[in-house]
């Protein structure tokens, strides 16, 4: 699985050099973690498969909510693209 950090400009995953390199290197999946509602919606629209989500209000390592972003950014979502 290839895990990477991406910006949302010019995302056309099926034709990017990164996707081709990942295939050549034998990767089977590309994983994207989205901390923004906007990026999560973009990944879903591009056909990525949602595999997990964690609401910020549920992440309390010491009993306190750590992240308090503005609405509509309420959760982290993870997606995969099967190569």
C-alpha positions, -999 to +999 in steps of 0.1 A: +000+000+000+013+034-009+005+061+015+010+097+004+003+134+012-016+152-016-029+186-025-062+189-042-050+206-073-054+188-106-063+154-091-069+130-119-056+099-102-059+075-131-034+094-152-009+107-127+027+098-128+025+088-091-001+062-099+020+047-127+051+046-105+031+029-078+019+002-103+054-003-116+067-008-080+041-034-074+018-015-050-018-027-050-034+002-031-030+040-027-043+053+007-054+088+014-063+102+048-085+133+047-087+157+076-109+181+056-145+175+046-137+190+012-109+167+005-129+137+016-157+147-008-132+151-036-118+116-030-153+100-029-161+119-062-129+105-078-140+070-070-119+063-039-133+037-015-140+049+020-124+024+045-126+042+079-136+074+097-129+089+131-149+118+144-128+145+160-151+145+190-144+108+196-106+113+196-098+119+233-064+104+242-063+120+276-100+124+281-101+157+262-110+165+226-077+173+209-089+187+175-117+212+173-118+223+136-146+245+122-177+229+107-180+210+083-147+194+092-159+169+118-139+138+111-109+122+095-117+098+067-094+072+051-098+061+014-081+036-008-077+034-046-071-001-059-045-002-086 
